[in-house]
Amino acid sequence: MENVSGEQKFLAVIAHLAYLLGGVGFIIAPLIIFLWKKDDPFVYDHAKQALVAHVMLLVAGLVVGLLCMVLVGLLLVPVLLILAIILVVTSLIAAWRAIEGRLYAYPFIQGIVAKI
């Protein structure tokens, strides 16, 4: 994309790396940016990608957590760990693309992103 400002890049990077805020910040930060910058296609797209990726990891974590209560989830903990590692790697790539002024699409979630 052409003419992407420093503020746009900064907000896109914050949306992708919001998990560094800890707690529920990894959901709240991209959600606020997503709702606040609907008129900015660059920031909006980055925030939407990050929000869906973070929510999907949260849902997977909750499901595995609930299944751990009945011991079945213990088998899924390595899968959740792999998903978390994938999120970190892809969000770093997405942040780098945002710094370059380019869009990024997280793998595996584009069907959900397209519906939002």
N, CA, C and O atoms as a MOPAC input file, in Angstrom:
PM7 MOZYME 1SCF
protein

 N      0.84400 1    -1.17800 1     0.00000 1
 C      0.00000 1     0.00000 1     0.00000 1
 C      0.88800 1     1.23900 1     0.00000 1
 O      1.98200 1     1.24800 1     0.56500 1
 N      0.39600 1     2.25500 1    -0.63400 1
 C      1.15800 1     3.49100 1    -0.71700 1
 C      0.68800 1     4.46900 1     0.35000 1
 O     -0.45000 1     4.40900 1     0.81500 1
 N      1.58100 1     5.36400 1     0.72400 1
 C      1.26900 1     6.44900 1     1.64000 1
 C      0.71800 1     5.97700 1     2.98200 1
 O     -0.28300 1     6.51100 1     3.46000 1
 N      1.34800 1     5.00200 1     3.58300 1
 C      0.95700 1     4.54300 1     4.91000 1
 C      1.76100 1     5.35700 1     5.91700 1
 O      2.99100 1     5.38100 1     5.87300 1
 N      1.04600 1     6.02400 1     6.82700 1
 C      1.71300 1     6.90500 1     7.78600 1
 C      2.32900 1     6.11200 1     8.93800 1
 O      2.04700 1     4.92800 1     9.11800 1
 N      3.15500 1     6.77700 1     9.69500 1
 C      3.77400 1     6.16000 1    10.86200 1
 C      2.74100 1     5.76900 1    11.89800 1
 O      2.88100 1     4.73400 1    12.55000 1
 N      1.69700 1     6.58400 1    12.06400 1
 C      0.62900 1     6.25500 1    13.02200 1
 C     -0.10300 1     4.98800 1    12.59900 1
 O     -0.40600 1     4.13300 1    13.43200 1
 N     -0.38600 1     4.86800 1    11.31000 1
 C     -1.06400 1     3.67700 1    10.81800 1
 C     -0.22000 1     2.43700 1    11.08100 1
 O     -0.73500 1     1.41600 1    11.53600 1
 N      1.06200 1     2.52600 1    10.79900 1
 C      1.96200 1     1.39800 1    11.03900 1
 C      2.02700 1     1.06100 1    12.51800 1
 O      2.00400 1    -0.11300 1    12.88800 1
 N      2.10900 1     2.07600 1    13.36400 1
 C      2.18500 1     1.87200 1    14.80900 1
 C      0.94200 1     1.15300 1    15.32900 1
 O      1.05400 1     0.19300 1    16.09100 1
 N     -0.24400 1     1.61400 1    14.92000 1
 C     -1.48400 1     0.97600 1    15.37700 1
 C     -1.58800 1    -0.46700 1    14.88600 1
 O     -2.05700 1    -1.34100 1    15.61600 1
 N     -1.15500 1    -0.71500 1    13.65800 1
 C     -1.18400 1    -2.07700 1    13.12700 1
 C     -0.24400 1    -2.98500 1    13.91200 1
 O     -0.59800 1    -4.12200 1    14.22500 1
 N      0.94300 1    -2.49400 1    14.23200 1
 C      1.90500 1    -3.28600 1    15.00100 1
 C      1.36000 1    -3.55200 1    16.40000 1
 O      1.48000 1    -4.66900 1    16.90300 1
 N      0.76200 1    -2.54500 1    17.03800 1
 C      0.17600 1    -2.73400 1    18.37700 1
 C     -0.90900 1    -3.80700 1    18.32600 1
 O     -0.99000 1    -4.64800 1    19.22200 1
 N     -1.73100 1    -3.78500 1    17.30200 1
 C     -2.79200 1    -4.79100 1    17.18500 1
 C     -2.20400 1    -6.19700 1    17.11200 1
 O     -2.72300 1    -7.11400 1    17.74700 1
 N     -1.14400 1    -6.37600 1    16.35800 1
 C     -0.54900 1    -7.69800 1    16.20000 1
 C      0.20300 1    -8.16000 1    17.44200 1
 O      0.17000 1    -9.34200 1    17.78300 1
 N      0.87000 1    -7.25200 1    18.10900 1
 C      1.71200 1    -7.63300 1    19.24800 1
 C      1.03200 1    -7.37400 1    20.58800 1
 O      1.70600 1    -7.29900 1    21.61500 1
 N     -0.27000 1    -7.23900 1    20.59200 1
 C     -1.01900 1    -6.92600 1    21.81300 1
 C     -0.91200 1    -8.02500 1    22.86500 1
 O     -1.14200 1    -7.75900 1    24.04400 1
 N     -0.57400 1    -9.23500 1    22.47800 1
 C     -0.44000 1   -10.30900 1    23.46900 1
 C      0.69100 1   -10.01400 1    24.44700 1
 O      0.74800 1   -10.60800 1    25.52300 1
 N      1.58600 1    -9.10700 1    24.08400 1
 C      2.65200 1    -8.70800 1    24.99600 1
 C      2.12200 1    -7.87700 1    26.15800 1
 O      2.81800 1    -7.68900 1    27.15600 1
 N      0.88700 1    -7.37500 1    26.03400 1
 C      0.27000 1    -6.60300 1    27.10900 1
 C     -0.17400 1    -7.49200 1    28.27100 1
 O     -0.38200 1    -7.00500 1    29.38300 1
 N     -0.31700 1    -8.76800 1    28.01900 1
 C     -0.74200 1    -9.70000 1    29.05600 1
 C     -2.23400 1    -9.60400 1    29.33900 1
 O     -2.92200 1    -8.71200 1    28.84400 1
 N     -2.71200 1   -10.53100 1    30.13500 1
 C     -4.12900 1   -10.55000 1    30.49200 1
 C     -5.01900 1   -10.55900 1    29.27100 1
 O     -4.73100 1   -11.22300 1    28.27600 1
 N     -6.11000 1    -9.81000 1    29.36100 1
 C     -7.03400 1    -9.74600 1    28.23400 1
 C     -6.65600 1    -8.63500 1    27.25500 1
 O     -7.39800 1    -8.37400 1    26.30800 1
 N     -5.52200 1    -7.98300 1    27.46900 1
 C     -5.05700 1    -6.93500 1    26.57000 1
 C     -4.87900 1    -7.41500 1    25.14700 1
 O     -4.99400 1    -6.63600 1    24.20100 1
 N     -4.59500 1    -8.71000 1    24.99200 1
 C     -4.39000 1    -9.23300 1    23.64100 1
 C     -5.68600 1    -9.28200 1    22.84700 1
 O     -5.65800 1    -9.42500 1    21.62500 1
 N     -6.83500 1    -9.16300 1    23.53400 1
 C     -8.13000 1    -9.09000 1    22.85100 1
 C     -8.60200 1    -7.63800 1    22.79700 1
 O     -9.09900 1    -7.17500 1    21.77000 1
 N     -8.44400 1    -6.93200 1    23.90200 1
 C     -8.98300 1    -5.57300 1    24.00700 1
 C     -8.28100 1    -4.60000 1    23.05900 1
 O     -8.94500 1    -3.80900 1    22.38900 1
 N     -6.95000 1    -4.64600 1    22.99500 1
 C     -6.21900 1    -3.69200 1    22.14800 1
 C     -6.60200 1    -3.80800 1    20.67100 1
 O     -6.93500 1    -2.79300 1    20.06000 1
 N     -6.57100 1    -5.02300 1    20.06300 1
 C     -6.97900 1    -5.07400 1    18.65000 1
 C     -8.45800 1    -4.74500 1    18.45400 1
 O     -8.84100 1    -4.21400 1    17.41200 1
 N     -9.29800 1    -5.05900 1    19.45900 1
 C    -10.72400 1    -4.74400 1    19.35300 1
 C    -10.93600 1    -3.23300 1    19.33200 1
 O    -11.70500 1    -2.72500 1    18.51500 1
 N    -10.26300 1    -2.51900 1    20.21900 1
 C    -10.38800 1    -1.06000 1    20.24300 1
 C     -9.89600 1    -0.45800 1    18.92900 1
 O    -10.54600 1     0.41600 1    18.35500 1
 N     -8.75100 1    -0.92600 1    18.46300 1
 C     -8.20600 1    -0.41000 1    17.19100 1
 C     -9.14100 1    -0.75200 1    16.03800 1
 O     -9.37000 1     0.07700 1    15.15700 1
 N     -9.67700 1    -1.96000 1    16.03800 1
 C    -10.61100 1    -2.42400 1    15.01000 1
 C    -11.84800 1    -1.51800 1    14.95500 1
 O    -12.27700 1    -1.11300 1    13.87500 1
 N    -12.41400 1    -1.20400 1    16.11800 1
 C    -13.62300 1    -0.37500 1    16.16300 1
 C    -13.31300 1     1.10600 1    15.90800 1
 O    -14.13000 1     1.82000 1    15.32700 1
 N    -12.15400 1     1.55600 1    16.33600 1
 C    -11.78200 1     2.96600 1    16.24000 1
 C    -11.38400 1     3.36300 1    14.82200 1
 O    -11.65800 1     4.48800 1    14.40400 1
 N    -10.75500 1     2.47900 1    14.08500 1
 C    -10.19100 1     2.82400 1    12.77600 1
 C    -10.91600 1     2.13700 1    11.61500 1
 O    -10.27700 1     1.66800 1    10.67300 1
 N    -12.24600 1     2.07900 1    11.68200 1
 C    -13.00500 1     1.45900 1    10.59900 1
 C    -12.85800 1     2.19800 1     9.27400 1
 O    -13.03400 1     1.61300 1     8.20500 1
 N    -12.53700 1     3.47700 1     9.35000 1
 C    -12.41100 1     4.27300 1     8.13000 1
 C    -11.01400 1     4.19200 1     7.50500 1
 O    -10.77600 1     4.76400 1     6.44100 1
 N    -10.11000 1     3.49600 1     8.15200 1
 C     -8.73400 1     3.35700 1     7.65900 1
 C     -8.51100 1     1.90400 1     7.22100 1
 O     -8.30100 1     1.03800 1     8.07100 1
 N     -8.55100 1     1.62400 1     5.93100 1
 C     -8.47600 1     0.23400 1     5.46100 1
 C     -7.21200 1    -0.50700 1     5.91400 1
 O     -7.27300 1    -1.69800 1     6.21900 1
 N     -6.09000 1     0.17400 1     5.95800 1
 C     -4.83400 1    -0.48000 1     6.34000 1
 C     -4.88100 1    -0.93100 1     7.80000 1
 O     -4.63700 1    -2.10000 1     8.10000 1
 N     -5.19000 1    -0.01600 1     8.69400 1
 C     -5.23200 1    -0.33700 1    10.12500 1
 C     -6.37600 1    -1.29800 1    10.41300 1
 O     -6.21700 1    -2.24000 1    11.19000 1
 N     -7.51600 1    -1.06900 1     9.79800 1
 C     -8.69400 1    -1.91800 1    10.00600 1
 C     -8.39300 1    -3.36800 1     9.63900 1
 O     -8.73900 1    -4.28500 1    10.38400 1
 N     -7.75000 1    -3.57500 1     8.49500 1
 C     -7.44300 1    -4.94100 1     8.06200 1
 C     -6.45300 1    -5.60800 1     9.01200 1
 O     -6.63100 1    -6.77100 1     9.37300 1
 N     -5.43100 1    -4.89500 1     9.41300 1
 C     -4.45700 1    -5.46900 1    10.34300 1
 C     -5.10800 1    -5.78100 1    11.69300 1
 O     -4.86500 1    -6.84300 1    12.26600 1
 N     -5.92600 1    -4.86700 1    12.19900 1
 C     -6.58800 1    -5.09000 1    13.48800 1
 C     -7.55900 1    -6.26000 1    13.41100 1
 O     -7.66500 1    -7.04500 1    14.35400 1
 N     -8.27000 1    -6.38000 1    12.29000 1
 C     -9.21100 1    -7.49300 1    12.11400 1
 C     -8.47400 1    -8.82300 1    12.09100 1
 O     -8.90300 1    -9.77800 1    12.73900 1
 N     -7.37800 1    -8.90000 1    11.35700 1
 C     -6.58200 1   -10.13100 1    11.30200 1
 C     -6.09200 1   -10.50800 1    12.69900 1
 O     -6.21000 1   -11.65900 1    13.11900 1
 N     -5.53900 1    -9.52300 1    13.41200 1
 C     -4.99800 1    -9.78100 1    14.74500 1
 C     -6.09700 1   -10.18300 1    15.71500 1
 O     -5.91700 1   -11.11400 1    16.50000 1
 N     -7.22500 1    -9.49900 1    15.67200 1
 C     -8.32800 1    -9.80500 1    16.58200 1
 C     -8.83100 1   -11.23000 1    16.39500 1
 O     -9.02000 1   -11.95500 1    17.37200 1
 N     -9.04600 1   -11.63000 1    15.16400 1
 C     -9.53100 1   -12.99000 1    14.90100 1
 C     -8.49900 1   -14.02600 1    15.35400 1
 O     -8.86300 1   -15.03000 1    15.96600 1
 N     -7.23000 1   -13.79500 1    15.06300 1
 C     -6.18500 1   -14.73700 1    15.47600 1
 C     -6.12600 1   -14.86000 1    16.99300 1
 O     -6.00800 1   -15.96400 1    17.52600 1
 N     -6.20600 1   -13.73600 1    17.68400 1
 C     -6.12600 1   -13.76300 1    19.14300 1
 C     -7.36000 1   -14.41900 1    19.76400 1
 O     -7.24400 1   -15.17600 1    20.72700 1
 N     -8.53100 1   -14.13000 1    19.21800 1
 C     -9.76300 1   -14.75100 1    19.73000 1
 C     -9.73900 1   -16.25600 1    19.48900 1
 O    -10.15500 1   -17.03000 1    20.35100 1
 N     -9.25800 1   -16.67200 1    18.32900 1
 C     -9.19100 1   -18.11100 1    18.03800 1
 C     -8.26600 1   -18.82800 1    19.02800 1
 O     -8.57700 1   -19.93000 1    19.48000 1
 N     -7.14500 1   -18.21400 1    19.36100 1
 C     -6.24600 1   -18.82500 1    20.34100 1
 C     -6.89300 1   -18.84500 1    21.72500 1
 O     -6.72400 1   -19.81100 1    22.46900 1
 N     -7.62300 1   -17.80000 1    22.07600 1
 C     -8.32300 1   -17.76900 1    23.35300 1
 C     -9.35600 1   -18.88900 1    23.42800 1
 O     -9.43700 1   -19.59200 1    24.43500 1
 N    -10.13800 1   -19.05700 1    22.37900 1
 C    -11.15000 1   -20.11800 1    22.34500 1
 C    -10.48900 1   -21.48900 1    22.45400 1
 O    -10.94800 1   -22.34300 1    23.21200 1
 N     -9.41500 1   -21.70000 1    21.70100 1
 C     -8.70300 1   -22.97900 1    21.77400 1
 C     -8.17800 1   -23.21400 1    23.18700 1
 O     -8.24100 1   -24.33500 1    23.69100 1
 N     -7.66700 1   -22.18000 1    23.82300 1
 C     -7.16800 1   -22.30300 1    25.19000 1
 C     -8.27200 1   -22.65200 1    26.17400 1
 O     -8.07600 1   -23.47200 1    27.07100 1
 N     -9.43200 1   -22.02800 1    26.00800 1
 C    -10.56100 1   -22.33000 1    26.89000 1
 C    -11.04700 1   -23.76700 1    26.70500 1
 O    -11.34400 1   -24.46000 1    27.67900 1
 N    -11.12500 1   -24.20100 1    25.46300 1
 C    -11.55700 1   -25.57900 1    25.19200 1
 C    -10.57900 1   -26.57200 1    25.79700 1
 O    -10.99200 1   -27.52500 1    26.45800 1
 N     -9.29600 1   -26.36200 1    25.58100 1
 C     -8.28600 1   -27.26900 1    26.14600 1
 C     -8.32000 1   -27.21100 1    27.66400 1
 O     -8.18800 1   -28.24100 1    28.32600 1
 N     -8.49400 1   -26.01500 1    28.22500 1
 C     -8.58700 1   -25.88500 1    29.67400 1
 C     -9.75400 1   -26.65700 1    30.25500 1
 O     -9.61900 1   -27.33300 1    31.27500 1
 N    -10.91000 1   -26.55400 1    29.59700 1
 C    -12.07600 1   -27.30700 1    30.06000 1
 C    -11.86700 1   -28.81400 1    29.92200 1
 O    -12.25500 1   -29.58800 1    30.79700 1
 N    -11.25600 1   -29.21200 1    28.82300 1
 C    -11.00800 1   -30.63500 1    28.62200 1
 C     -9.95800 1   -31.17800 1    29.59100 1
 O     -9.95400 1   -32.36800 1    29.90300 1
 N     -9.07700 1   -30.30900 1    30.06300 1
 C     -8.08400 1   -30.74800 1    31.05700 1
 C     -8.74900 1   -31.16700 1    32.35500 1
 O     -8.21900 1   -31.99700 1    33.09400 1
 N     -9.91600 1   -30.59100 1    32.63000 1
 C    -10.63300 1   -30.96300 1    33.85300 1
 C    -11.06900 1   -32.42100 1    33.83100 1
 O    -11.24500 1   -33.03300 1    34.88400 1
 N    -11.24300 1   -32.97200 1    32.65200 1
 C    -11.62000 1   -34.38600 1    32.53700 1
 C    -10.45400 1   -35.21000 1    31.99100 1
 O    -10.64700 1   -36.31800 1    31.49000 1
 N     -9.25600 1   -34.66500 1    32.09200 1
 C     -7.99800 1   -35.30900 1    31.72300 1
 C     -7.78400 1   -35.52700 1    30.23000 1
 O     -6.66000 1   -35.80300 1    29.81100 1
 N     -8.81700 1   -35.41200 1    29.42600 1
 C     -8.65300 1   -35.57300 1    27.97600 1
 C     -7.81100 1   -34.42400 1    27.42400 1
 O     -7.02700 1   -34.61400 1    26.49300 1
 N     -7.97400 1   -33.24100 1    27.99700 1
 C     -7.27700 1   -32.06600 1    27.50700 1
 C     -5.78200 1   -32.10900 1    27.67300 1
 O     -5.06100 1   -31.39500 1    26.97600 1
 N     -5.29400 1   -32.94000 1    28.59100 1
 C     -3.84400 1   -33.03700 1    28.77100 1
 C     -3.15200 1   -33.45900 1    27.48600 1
 O     -2.00600 1   -33.08600 1    27.23500 1
 N     -3.85200 1   -34.23500 1    26.67800 1
 C     -3.29300 1   -34.65800 1    25.40100 1
 C     -3.25200 1   -33.50900 1    24.39900 1
 O     -2.47900 1   -33.53700 1    23.44100 1
 N     -4.09100 1   -32.49400 1    24.62800 1
 C     -4.17000 1   -31.36600 1    23.70200 1
 C     -3.25600 1   -30.20400 1    24.09200 1
 O     -3.10700 1   -29.25700 1    23.32000 1
 N     -2.65200 1   -30.25900 1    25.25700 1
 C     -1.77600 1   -29.17000 1    25.69500 1
 C     -0.62800 1   -28.94400 1    24.71000 1
 O     -0.32900 1   -27.79000 1    24.40200 1
 N      0.02900 1   -29.98900 1    24.20300 1
 C      1.07600 1   -29.73800 1    23.19800 1
 C      0.53500 1   -29.05800 1    21.93300 1
 O      1.22700 1   -28.24100 1    21.32500 1
 N     -0.67300 1   -29.38600 1    21.54600 1
 C     -1.28300 1   -28.74800 1    20.37600 1
 C     -1.49600 1   -27.26200 1    20.65400 1
 O     -1.22300 1   -26.41900 1    19.80000 1
 N     -1.98300 1   -26.94800 1    21.85200 1
 C     -2.18400 1   -25.55400 1    22.22500 1
 C     -0.86100 1   -24.80100 1    22.26000 1
 O     -0.79000 1   -23.64000 1    21.85700 1
 N      0.17400 1   -25.45700 1    22.73700 1
 C      1.49400 1   -24.84200 1    22.76300 1
 C      1.99200 1   -24.55000 1    21.34900 1
 O      2.57100 1   -23.49400 1    21.09400 1
 N      1.76800 1   -25.47900 1    20.44200 1
 C      2.15500 1   -25.27500 1    19.04400 1
 C      1.36900 1   -24.11900 1    18.43600 1
 O      1.92500 1   -23.31200 1    17.69100 1
 N      0.06500 1   -24.03600 1    18.75500 1
 C     -0.74800 1   -22.92300 1    18.24300 1
 C     -0.25000 1   -21.58200 1    18.77400 1
 O     -0.23300 1   -20.59100 1    18.04500 1
 N      0.15600 1   -21.55200 1    20.04100 1
 C      0.68700 1   -20.31200 1    20.61800 1
 C      1.99000 1   -19.90400 1    19.93500 1
 O      2.21400 1   -18.72400 1    19.66900 1
 N      2.83600 1   -20.87200 1    19.65600 1
 C      4.09400 1   -20.58000 1    18.95700 1
 C      3.81900 1   -20.06600 1    17.54700 1
 O      4.46600 1   -19.13000 1    17.07900 1
 N      2.85500 1   -20.68800 1    16.88100 1
 C      2.47600 1   -20.23100 1    15.53700 1
 C      1.95200 1   -18.80600 1    15.59200 1
 O      2.25900 1   -18.00000 1    14.71400 1
 N      1.15000 1   -18.47900 1    16.63000 1
 C      0.63900 1   -17.11500 1    16.76300 1
 C      1.77900 1   -16.12700 1    16.94200 1
 O      1.77600 1   -15.06700 1    16.31600 1
 N      2.74400 1   -16.44800 1    17.77400 1
 C      3.86800 1   -15.53900 1    18.00600 1
 C      4.64300 1   -15.31100 1    16.70800 1
 O      4.95500 1   -14.17300 1    16.35700 1
 N      4.94800 1   -16.38600 1    16.00700 1
 C      5.72500 1   -16.26100 1    14.76700 1
 C      4.95200 1   -15.47600 1    13.71200 1
 O      5.49800 1   -14.56900 1    13.08400 1
 N      3.68400 1   -15.82400 1    13.51700 1
 C      2.91200 1   -15.13600 1    12.47900 1
 C      2.63200 1   -13.68500 1    12.84600 1
 O      2.57100 1   -12.82800 1    11.96400 1
 N      2.46200 1   -13.39700 1    14.13000 1
 C      2.22300 1   -12.00600 1    14.51000 1
 C      3.48800 1   -11.16600 1    14.35300 1
 O      3.40200 1    -9.97800 1    14.04400 1
 N      4.65200 1   -11.76200 1    14.55900 1
 C      5.88900 1   -11.04100 1    14.30200 1
 C      6.04600 1   -10.74900 1    12.80800 1
 O      6.48400 1    -9.66500 1    12.42200 1
 N      5.68500 1   -11.72000 1    11.98100 1
 C      5.70500 1   -11.50700 1    10.53100 1
 C      4.71000 1   -10.41000 1    10.14700 1
 O      5.01700 1    -9.53400 1     9.33800 1
 N      3.50900 1   -10.47100 1    10.74300 1
 C      2.48600 1    -9.47000 1    10.45200 1
 C      2.93400 1    -8.07700 1    10.88400 1
 O      2.70500 1    -7.09900 1    10.17200 1
 N      3.56900 1    -7.98700 1    12.04100 1
 C      4.06700 1    -6.68900 1    12.51700 1
 C      5.13100 1    -6.15500 1    11.56300 1
 O      5.16000 1    -4.96200 1    11.26200 1
 N      5.98700 1    -7.02500 1    11.10100 1
 C      7.02500 1    -6.60700 1    10.15300 1
 C      6.40000 1    -6.10800 1     8.84900 1
 O      6.82700 1    -5.10100 1     8.28400 1
 N      5.38400 1    -6.82900 1     8.38500 1
 C      4.68800 1    -6.39500 1     7.16100 1
 C      4.02400 1    -5.03300 1     7.37400 1
 O      4.01600 1    -4.19300 1     6.47500 1
 N      3.46900 1    -4.82200 1     8.57000 1
 C      2.84300 1    -3.53000 1     8.87000 1
 C      3.88000 1    -2.41700 1     8.84600 1
 O      3.61600 1    -1.33000 1     8.33100 1
 N      5.05100 1    -2.68100 1     9.39700 1
 C      6.12900 1    -1.68600 1     9.37700 1
 C      6.52400 1    -1.35600 1     7.94500 1
 O      6.85500 1    -0.21200 1     7.63200 1
 N      6.48800 1    -2.36600 1     7.07700 1
 C      6.80300 1    -2.14900 1     5.66400 1
 C      5.66200 1    -1.47900 1     4.91000 1
 O      5.83100 1    -1.08000 1     3.75800 1
 N      4.49400 1    -1.35100 1     5.55500 1
 C      3.33400 1    -0.75700 1     4.89000 1
 C      2.56600 1    -1.72500 1     4.02500 1
 O      1.85100 1    -1.31900 1     3.11000 1
 N      2.71300 1    -3.02100 1     4.31400 1
 C      2.03800 1    -4.06100 1     3.52100 1
 C      0.98800 1    -4.76100 1     4.37400 1
 O      1.07200 1    -4.76000 1     5.60200 1
 N      0.01100 1    -5.35100 1     3.72300 1
 C     -1.01400 1    -6.12000 1     4.42000 1
 C     -0.50100 1    -7.52300 1     4.70200 1
 O      0.46700 1    -7.97300 1     4.08900 1
 N     -1.15800 1    -8.21500 1     5.63800 1
 C     -0.78000 1    -9.58300 1     5.97300 1
 C     -2.04100 1   -10.36400 1     6.29000 1
 O     -2.96600 1    -9.83800 1     6.90900 1
 N     -2.07800 1   -11.61200 1     5.86800 1
 C     -3.20100 1   -12.50100 1     6.15700 1
 C     -2.67600 1   -13.69300 1     6.95500 1
 O     -1.83400 1   -14.45300 1     6.47700 1
 N     -3.18600 1   -13.84200 1     8.17600 1
 C     -2.79000 1   -14.98300 1     9.00100 1
 C     -3.23100 1   -16.27700 1     8.32300 1
 O     -4.29700 1   -16.31800 1     7.70900 1
 N     -2.42500 1   -17.33600 1     8.42700 1
 C     -2.83500 1   -18.61200 1     7.83400 1
 C     -3.96300 1   -19.25400 1     8.64400 1
 O     -4.09700 1   -19.00300 1     9.84200 1
 N     -4.75000 1   -20.05900 1     7.99900 1
 C     -5.78000 1   -20.91400 1     8.59700 1
 C     -7.05800 1   -20.20300 1     9.04200 1
 O     -8.04300 1   -20.88800 1     9.32000 1
 N     -7.10200 1   -18.88400 1     9.12500 1
 C     -8.28200 1   -18.22000 1     9.67500 1
 C     -9.00400 1   -17.32700 1     8.67000 1
 O     -9.91500 1   -16.59600 1     9.05800 1
 N     -8.63300 1   -17.36200 1     7.41500 1
 C     -9.17300 1   -16.42300 1     6.44800 1
 C    -10.66500 1   -16.61900 1     6.19400 1
 O    -11.35200 1   -15.66800 1     5.82300 1
 N    -11.17100 1   -17.81100 1     6.38300 1
 C    -12.61500 1   -18.02500 1     6.24000 1
 C    -13.40200 1   -17.23100 1     7.27300 1
 O    -14.45700 1   -16.67600 1     6.96500 1
 N    -12.89500 1   -17.17900 1     8.48300 1
 C    -13.55200 1   -16.43300 1     9.55700 1
 C    -13.36100 1   -14.93500 1     9.35300 1
 O    -14.29600 1   -14.15300 1     9.52900 1
 N    -12.14700 1   -14.53800 1     8.97900 1
 C    -11.85400 1   -13.11600 1     8.75700 1
 C    -12.76500 1   -12.56200 1     7.65400 1
 O    -13.24500 1   -11.43300 1     7.76100 1
 N    -13.00000 1   -13.32400 1     6.62500 1
 C    -13.80900 1   -12.85500 1     5.50100 1
 C    -15.26400 1   -12.59300 1     5.91200 1
 O    -15.94600 1   -11.77800 1     5.29100 1
 N    -15.73200 1   -13.27500 1     6.94500 1
 C    -17.11400 1   -13.10700 1     7.39300 1
 C    -17.31600 1   -11.87200 1     8.26100 1
 O    -18.45000 1   -11.47000 1     8.51800 1
 N    -16.21100 1   -11.26500 1     8.71600 1
 C    -16.33600 1   -10.09300 1     9.60200 1
 C    -16.26700 1    -8.82700 1     8.77700 1
 O    -16.35200 1    -7.72800 1     9.32500 1

